[in-house]
Amino acid sequence: MRFPFSLLGLSTQLPLQAPSTTPQGTMAPTSDFAFKEGPDVFSPRDLVSLGRPGAGVPNDAGDLVLIPYSQYSFDEKKNKKSLVIASLDSNAEPLRIPLEKAGEAFWLNSRTIGHVVEGDKSQELYAITLNFQSVDGAQTNEPASASDPSLITKIPATTASNFRYVASSGYLVFSAYVYEDGNLNSTLKKDKDWEERGTTAFVYDSAFPRHWDTWATPKRPSLFSSKLSLGSDQKWTSGDQYTNLLKGTGHHSPVEPFGGTDDFDVSDTHVIYTTKDPILPEAWHTKQNVYIVDIAGGTPPRELTSGEQAATHGPVFNAQGTKAAWLELDKDGYESDRAKIVIYDLEKDVRYTLTQNWDRSPDGLAFSKQGDYIYLTAGDEAKVKVFVLPIPATPTESTTHPSFSAKYQTPVALTHSRAASGLNTLPGGRILFSQNSLTSPNNVYVIRNLQQLEEEITKSESLVSFKGSIEQVTNLTEQQLTGKNLSVGEEFWFTGAEGKQVQGWALRPKGWKEGETKKWPVAFLIHGGPQGAWEDSWSTRWNPNIFAQQGYFVLMINPTGSTTFGQEFTDAIAEDWGGKPFVDLQAGFKYALQKYPEIDADRAVAAGASWGGYAINWIQGHPEYDFNFKALIAHDGVFDSTYNGYSTDELFFFNHEWGGRPWEPKSKELSQNPSNFVHKWSTPQLLIHGSKDYRLPETESIGVFNALQQLNIPTRLVIFPDENHWVLNHGNSLKWHYEVFRWFDQFVGENSKA
């Protein structure tokens, strides 16, 4: 279940509305609670103010990488945006370019960045020229610089985004929201007409009425192309014609709510994109089709998918424009089905599945520059690794089950830890990617000299292994994290439901010493999804090192339903939310208590969000699990699963997970609904919810709160009116952490009566 509130003084945190008297079931606020902080402590305040690098994007020459970067200032109460430009061929100090107006940046050529910002009732595209000195093609260590922005053009929209520029053909491709006529130039006038329509009513005849955190309006996303070129006078010129490549098709791309540049790709002559099937109701189908269209428009898009597929993601071209690849799922209505790589030979008009027999789900693709290998990222046992796979000769006809030798079916892993993203292939047999971990946000990495590995794979009929080295290019947050001594996390495995091996993570608390007995309270964190995983990755929302640095021994289990451990393990939670996963959680908790005698089992607390919030509410009603938690926290969790089947936005999710629509017999027979066990509740619980969460409406947490209040169980409710399924505002994030740790401290802190 997949993503301005003023910051109150931490010494005066109060309920959102203080009652005149404290009801029996309500905990009075603790006025003297404060975070553990200091030069050697990574506190919630440090997390909120830590720099946040995005994934690196290389230029076409492959010698520079652009990294979007943001950092929140408590002094200015402002999130400052900038660009970091780092060299891949020298030790030159990275160049930082402040973006006072924020906005989106992308490469125009190897030394020019396009920067789009909000203007006066339009968006303005600027060119920023970089000066990285070089001698005979090799960069020197002389300081780099950037020119002042130079205005290229004004785009008649306020929603243009996801820019891709094709220098060889001079086309700029981007997405924007437009009305039914598909005309970008008329959008601003229609926006004005909509705002002045004389009513605030939204009226719907089909789903989605609202999606993720937004009520649907008449505008939908589409893809546009326009001419943009650099003249001999080194000045950029832009046409004023914006061609809607999807006009009249019923297609909308990128796919809402999270689609971006990974929903389409561009070649010199064409655009490939994915879109929800225009015939099927979006709210209870996941089927997406892949199309190709001329970059100049004028001809209808052509479908490349078979029509038998479900969701599709991440379409890409090879550099030659002769092949395309994308990720494809089989089961319509199931967003966590196994993703397979599909290759489409555009010259031979043949489509085939490449990873039919590989039990992992890739999530990012990039062809080698020669087009004979495909590089990919994929989750594998709670890490997101980089892999490579050779591309075989195209079969004579389209097939989902081609007959290839093992080397074409089993990707070779190039990394084995952390979480990789933003994979790009570079000239000269190199790849670039970003990588984060439990101890660090994104940094950029390069692997060089991959021709040798590719040659070895080509010549060998047996599986080979990568023996090369990985080069770290940036250390963007190293200074801020110096001396904090974050835990790298320790993996452990145990036997769970049906004899399956289940994985978990342990993070030792600040000040931990081996051999101590019953020293530390334990925080048991339960992930959402439920098809998700606790990975070796960084988080700005549920960061386990924050809990460890506040003095908790942190345990995180990846139970039945978790991703990255094979599709069978992921699928096994469907129609069994309250079954096998809780066998795993109980077994993992007991295993950890035996493995780590430093844990004080009498000071145990638990927290979870989304499905993790369901898990907290389910645990409330099942004291026989014998967790003996002293306090619980549920963030945006499920209280009444049947109600959720009616009220959620993406109806396909419930229909799959509960075996049918909420009124159908199979779904109704499932008894794993937390609201059915309220009479067994007894543990103090904090509820947190965002009012703009349309995946799980806030009434879920309000319902839990009301039940606990009537049962006279210590309870607190925190509502963020401007947040969705996640807490994103920096001030709200600090408030979230304050409420979480204040709640736990009351029941298992040093001064508690646990």
N, C-alpha and C positions, 0 to 999 in steps of 0.2 A: 504494500500500500504506500504507493510512493507519496517537499519542495511538494506626527511627531508626538512620541510619548516622553515627557520630560523625565530626565534622570533624577530620581529622588536621592537625597543625601542618605548614605548607607547607614548612618547612625539613627535615622528616623524612619525606617521602613515600617509602613503600616498597611493593614488591609485596604483594599480599594475603597471600601466603605466601612468605617468602624462602627459597630453596634454600640448603643448606649450602655448595654451590659453584655458581658461575655457569656454566651450560651454554654451549657455544660459540655457540649461536644466540640467547642471551638478552642483552639490553643491561643492564649494571649500572646502577642508578639514579644519576641526576645529582643530587648533593646540593646544588649551589650554584645551581640554577635558581630564578629568581624572576620574577614578572610585571613588566612595565613598569608603573609606577604613578606618580601625582603629581597635583597640582591640575589640570593640563591634559590628563591622560590618562584616557580612559574604559576602565577596567580590568575584568576579569571580576568582581572584588569589587564594583565600582560597579554593574555590571549586576545582580548578585544582590540588592543592597540598594536598587536604584532602585524608586521607587513604581510600582505596577502598577494603573492605572485600568482598570476594565471599561467596557463601553458604557453611555452615558447613557440613562436612561429618564425621559420627561417625565410630569408629572401631567396629569390630564384638562383642567385649565384652560390648560395650555400656558405657564405662567409660571415653573415650577421644573423642574429636572432632577436626578434622583438618580443618583449614580455610585458603584458599589462600588469600594473602593480597598483595596489591601493593600501592606504594606511590611515587608521583613524586617529585623530588628535583629540584627547580629552580636553586640552586647554582651549581649543578652538571649536570643540563639538562639531567637527567636520571630518568627513571621509575624503582624504586627499588622493587624487588619481594622478598617475604618472606612467610613463613608458620607460622601460629599461632596454637599452640596445647593447648587446654583448657580442664580442668578436668570437668567432669559432676558430680563427687561425692565428691568434696572437694572445698575449697576456695583457692587452690594453685594458685599462680600467673601464668598466661598463659606463655608458653614457645614460644619464637620467634626464628625461624631458618632462617637466611638470605640465599637467593638463588642467589648467585652471577651470575650464568649462567641461571637464570630464570628456565624454564622448567616446566614439569607437575609432580604432586605428587599424590600418592594414597596409600592406606593401603595394606601392605603385610600380617601383622598379628597385633595383638592388641598392640604391642610395636615396630613395624617396619614400616617405610615408604619407599615406592619405589619412586625414583626420577629420571626422565628421562630428559637428557640434550643433546644438540647438541655436537657431537664429531667431529673427523676428518673423514668426508665423511660417517658418521654413527650417530646413537644415542646411548648414553650410559645409561644403567640402573644401578643406585646405590641403596644401602640399607642404611638407616639412622636409627639407633637404639635409642629408647627413654628410658630414665630412670625416671620413675615416681614411687617413693618409695611407698610401701604399707605395712600395718600391718594387717594380717588376712583378706586380701582382701579389706580393707578400705584404701584409699589413705591418706597419711599424708600431712602435709603442708611443707615438706622439698622441697627445690628448685629442679626443674626438669632440666634435661640436655639431650643433644643429642650427639651421637657419630659422629666422622668424617665419611663422606660418604665412603662406601666400594663398589668398582665396582663389579657388578654381571655379566653383559654381555654387548656386543655391538650388537645392532640391525641393520641389513644391510639396513637402510632406513633413510630418512630425514623427513618423514611425519607421522611417527607412533604417535598415540594419543589415547585418550579415553580409558585408561587402566582400566581393571577390573581383579582382582585376586581372584581365588577360592581356598582358603587354603586347604579345605577338599579334593579336588581332584588334587591339584597342577597344575592347568591350569591358564595361563595368557592369557587373551583375549584383543585384541586391534584392532584399525582400522589403515589403511595405504592406501596411494594412489599407485596403481600399473597399469601397462600397460595391454594390452588385454590378455597376457599370464597368468596373475594373479600371477606371480612368484615374491615374495618379494626379493629373493636373486639376481635377475637379474635387479632390478630396478635402482640401481646406475649406472650400465653400460648403460642402456637404457636412463637414464637421460643425460649422457654424449653424447650419440649418438644424442639425440634430440637437445641438445644445439649446437652441431657441424654439424647440418644437412645442413648448407651452405645457409640457407635462413631464413628470419624472418616471412615468410608467415604462416598464419593460414588458413586452408581450411576446409569447412564444407559442409556436405551433409544433415544434419538434425539439428534441434534446440535441445538444446540451443547452439548458437555460443558463447554467453557470459551470465553469471549469477551473479547477485548481483554486484560484483566488479571484476570479474575474467573472462578472455577469456578462453574458454574450450580448454584443451589439451588432448592428448590421454590417460591420467591417470584418473582413477576413484577410489573412495573409496571402500574398501572391509574389511571384518572382518577376523582376524587371531587368531589362538590359538597356544600356545607352552607350553612345560613343564617347570615348575619352582618350585623348592622345597628347603626346609631348612633341611640340614643334621643333624645328631646327633652331629656333631662337631660345630653346630650353624653357618655353612657357607652355603650361597645360591649357588645353582648350576642351570644352565639353559641349555636346549638342544639347538641345532642349527637348528632344524627343525621348520618351520613356516607353518602351515597348513592353506591354504586359504579356509575358510568355505563356500564361495560363488562361488568358481571357476566353470566356465562352466554354471552358472545359468542365467546370464544376470542381476543378482541382484547387486545393489550398496547400501551399507549402511556404515555409517550413511547417511541420505538423505541430499543432499546439498540444500541451502548453510549453514544452521544453525544446522544441526544434530550433535549430540554428544552422550554421554553415555545414554541420554534419548531415543535413538533410538534402544537400545538393552539391554538385561539383561542376566544374567548368573545364572545357577543353578550348582549343582555338576556335572551334566551329559550333560546339553544342553545349547544352546544359542537360545534366542528368539529375533527376529529382525523385523523391518519394512523397506520396500523398495518401491520405485515407481514401479508400475506395469510395468514389462519389455516389455509388448506388446504395450502399448499405448504411443503416443508421449508425452514426458515430458512437453513440453512448453505449451500445452493447455489442460492438464489433471492433476488432483491432486490425482487421485486414488493411494493408497498405499495398499500393502498386508502385512500380518503378517505371518512369517514362524518360524518353530522350526527346529533346526539342532543339531546333535550330537556334543558335544564340541570337540571331537577328530577328527571330520570329517569322511570321508570314506563313508558316506551315503548321499543321496540327501536331501535337505531341504523339509519339509512338510508344506503345506499351512494350516493355522488355520482359516483364514478369509473365509467368505462365497462366495466372488466374486461379491457380490451385493453392497459392501460398497464403500465409496470414500476414503478420506484420513484416515490414522491411525497414532497414536502417542503413545509414552510412554509405550511400552510393559514391563510388570514385571512378575516375578514368585513369588509364595508364598515360604516360607522357606522350605516347604516339597517337592517342585518341582512337586506337584500334580495338581496345578491350575495356570493359567496365566490370566492376565487382560491387557487390553489396552483401548485406547480412539479411538472412531470411529465416522466418519462423514458420512452423507448420500448422499450429493450432490457432484458428481464429477464436478470439475471446480470451486468450491466455498470453499475457504480456511477458511472462517469465519462461516461456518455452525455450528450448535450446536454439540458439542462433547459429546458422550455418553460412559458410561463404559460398556465394554463387558467382560464377564467372560468366560473362556474356562476351562472346567473340563477335564484334560488330561487323567484321568483314565477312565472316562465314554464316552469320545469323544463327548461331548455336549457343545455347545456354546449358550450363552443367553445374552441379553441386560439387564443391571441392572437398568439404570437410564433413561429408555425410557420416563417417565412422569415428569422428573425434568427439569425445564426450566433454567438451568444454564450449563456452559461448564467447566467441570473439566480440569485441566492442569497438574496434577501430582498425581501419585498413589503409595501407599505402603500397602501391606498386613500386618496385625498384625502378630506377631511371631507365634501365634497359627493357623493363616490362616482363622479364622472365621469372621474377620472384615476387611474392607478396609478403609484406611484413604486417604484423598484427599485434594488438594487445588483447589479452584475455585473462579473466580471473582464474586462478588455480590455487586451491587450498589456502584461501584468505590472503593471497597476494595477487597483484595485477602485473603480469609478466609481458615481456616483449618476445615474440616468436617470429620465425621465418619459415616459409613454405615455398618450394619450387612450383611453378605453374606448368602442368603437363601440356602436351600437344592437344589441341582442341579435338574432342570426339567428332565423329561424322554426323551425329544427330544429337538433339537436346536430350538430356537425361538427368534424373536426380540421383541415380546410383551408377556412376561411371566405374569402370574397372581400371584402377590405377595401382601401381606398386606402392609399397609401404611408405617410401620417401615422399610421395605426393599426398599422403593422407595424415601424416603425423608431424605436426610443426616442431621445429627445433627451438628450444628456449634459449634466449640470449640473456635474460635477467632471471633472478630467482628469489627476489625479495622486494619489499616496498610496493608501491602502486604507480604504474606508468600510465601516461596519457599523452595526447597531443603528438602522436607519432608522425614523423615526416621523413621521407627519403631525400638524400642530398646527392649532388654530383660526386663522383670519385669514390663510389662504394661506401657511403656513410649513411647513418641514420641519426636523427635527432629526436629526442623525446624529453618530456618532463617527468619528474618522479617525486613523489612525496612519501612520507612514512609516519609511523607513530611518533617520531621525534622531530619532524621537520616538515614545513610546507614545501611547495614546489621548488625544485631547482632544475636546471637544464643539463642534459647529459648527451654525449655523442659517442657512438661506436664507429670506429674507422676500419678501413681495410677489410671490408666484408667480402670483397671479391674472392679472397682465399677460401672463406667458408662456403660461399656459393659454389665455387668450383669443386670443393670436396663433396658437397651434397650431390652435385650433378654426376660426379664420377662413381659415387658409392651407391650400392644397392641396399646397404644396411644403414641403420640410423646413425647419425654422427652427433657430436656434441660441440658446443661452442667453447673455445679455449681462449678467446681474445679478451681484451680489457675494455672497461667502460670508463670514459673520461668525464669528470664533472666539470661543467663550464661555469656555473654560477654558485655563489654562496649568499643568497639574497637576504636571509634572516639570521645568518650565523652570529652576527654581533649581538643581536637582541636576545639570542638564546644561550650565549656564553655564560657558563657557570650555573645554569639551571639544572643540569644533570637529569634530563628526562629519561624515563624508562623505555628501553627498546622493546619491552614486552617479551614474555617467555611463552612459547607454545606448549600445550600439553594435549594428549590424546587419551581418550577413555572409551569404554564400551557403553553404548547407549541403547536406544530402542531397537528391537529386532536384531541385536548383536552387532549393529553397525558401529564402526569407529567414528567417533565424534571429536572435533577439535575445539579447543578453547585457548584464551589468552589470559595470562596473569601479569599484572603490573604491580611491582612492589612500591610501597609508600615511601615518601620522603623520610629519611632517617631510619629506614629498615636495617636491621642487623640479623644475620642468619643465626638461628638457634634460640631466638627469643620465643617464649611460649605465651599464647593468647594475648598478644601485645596490641594488635591492630584491629580496628573495626573493618568490616568488609563491605564494599559496594558492589552489588551484583547488577550489572547492566545488561539489559535485554534489547536486542536490535529490532528494528521495524522491518517492514516489507509485506508479509513475512519473508518473501523471497529476496533476501539481502544477506549481508554478512558483515561481521566485525573483521576488517581487513587491516593489514599493515599499512595504514594510511592516515593522513592528517585530517582533522575535522575542526571547524570553528564553532560547532554547535554541541556535539557530544564528544568532547576530547577526553579520552580516558586518563591522560597524563594530568589533567586538571584535578581529577578526583584523587589520583595518587599523590599529587603535590599538596593537596589539602589534608593528607594523613589517612587515606583509605587504601587498603589492599583491594585492588580492582580485579574482578573476575568477569570475563565476557565469554559466553558460550555461543558456538555456531550450531544450533540444534537442527533437527529435521526441518526442512524447508529452506535452509540457507543455500545460497548460491556458491559457486566456485568449487563444489565438491562432487560434481557429476549431476546429470539431469535427474536420475532416479531419486537422489537425495532431495533435490529441490522439489520435485513433483509430489513427494510423499506427504506433504502437509495438507494438500487439497482435501477438503471434507474431513479434516482431522485436526483442526486448530488447537483443540484442547487435549489432544491425545499424545502421540509420539513426541512432539517437541517438549512436553513437560516430563516425560520419562527421561529425556536427554538432559534437561535443565536440572532435575533432581540428581541424576547420576553424576553430572559434572560438578555440581556444588559439593556433593559428598566426597568425590574424588579429590577436589581441591583442598577441602578441610583436612583430609588425611595427608596430602602431599605437602601442605604448608602449615606446620604447627604454629606459626607466628600469628595466624588468623584467630581472632576472638569470635567464635561462632555465636556468642551471646550478644554481640554488637553487630548484627548483620542488618543491612538495609538493601532495598532494591529499587530500581528505576527503569522505565522504558517508555518509548514513544511509538505511536502508530500501532503496529501489531504488538510492539513491546508494551504499549499501554493496555492493549487487550490482555496481554500476559499478566500484567500487574493486577488488573481487575479479576482475572480468572484465578490467580493465586489467592486473592482476598477470599474467594468463596470455597477454597479447598485447603483448609488447615491440615488435612491429613497428609499433605505433601511434606509437612514438618520442616519447612525452611526456617521457621521461627524468626522471621523478619520483624524488626522493631518499628520500622517505618517504611512506607511505600510512596513512590511518586509515579504518576501517570501523566504523560504529556500527549495531548491530542490522541487519546486512545479510544478503543471501541468499548462501549458499555452494553448496548443492546444490538447484537449482530443482525437481528431481523430488521430493526429500524434502519440500520446502516444500509441494508440492501435496497431500501426505498429512497434514502436521503442522499447517498453518495453521488458524486458526479459521474464517475466512470462505472456504469452499471455492469459492464462485462466482468469487472473484477469480482464482485460478489457472486455473480452467476456462475463463474468458474469455481471459486473457492468453496462455495456452499452447495454445489451440485444442482443448481437451478435457481430460478427466480424465487424471491422470498415467500411467495404464496404457493409454490409448487410442493408436492408431497415430499420429495427427497430432501429439499432444503428445510422444510418444516419439521422433519423427523430428527434432524440433527439437534442434539440437546446441549451443544457446547456454547451456550449463550451466557455471558457473565451475569446478566440481569436476573437469571433464574436462581442465583445462589446468594442473593443479597442477605438472606436470613443468616448466613454463616459468617458475615463480615465482622472483623474485630480489630483490624490493624490501623493505626493512624495513617492518613493518606493526604498527600498534597496533589491537587489537580491543577494543571496548567493547560490553557487552550488559547488558540488564536481565533478571533471572530471571523477572519477571512479564510478560514480553513473550510473549503467546500468538499474536500475529500472525506473529512470526518467533522461534521458540524459541531459547534461548541456545545450544543445541547447534550452531547454525549458526556462531557465532563460535568456539566451542570447537573445532569441526572445522577451521576455518582456522588457529587457533593451533597445534593439534597437527601439522598438515601443515607449517607454517612451522618449527616447532621441529625436526622430523625432517629438514628441509632445511637446518638450521643457518643460517637467515636471522634476523637480529635481529627480535625479536618481543616484544610485551607484551600481556597480557590483563587487562582491568579488568571485573569483574563487579559490578553493583549488585543485590543480592538483593531489594531492595524497590522497584525501578523497573520500569515497563512499557516500551513502545516509546519512551517519552520519559523524560528525566531531569527530574523535577519538584521533588524535595526540594532546598531551598536549599543545604544543605551538600554534597549530592551534586553539585549543579550546579557549585559552586566546584571540587570535586575533579575533575569532568569537564574543566573548562577547564584545570586544572593539568596533567592528564595529556596533553591535546591539545597544549598549547604546549610542555611539556617535551619531548614526542616530536619535534615539528618542530624545536625548537631544537637537538637533538642532531645533526641532519643538515644543517640549512641556517642555523643561527644564526650570530652573529658569530664565535663561537669554534669552530664546527664545521670539519670538514676537507673540506667540499664543494668 
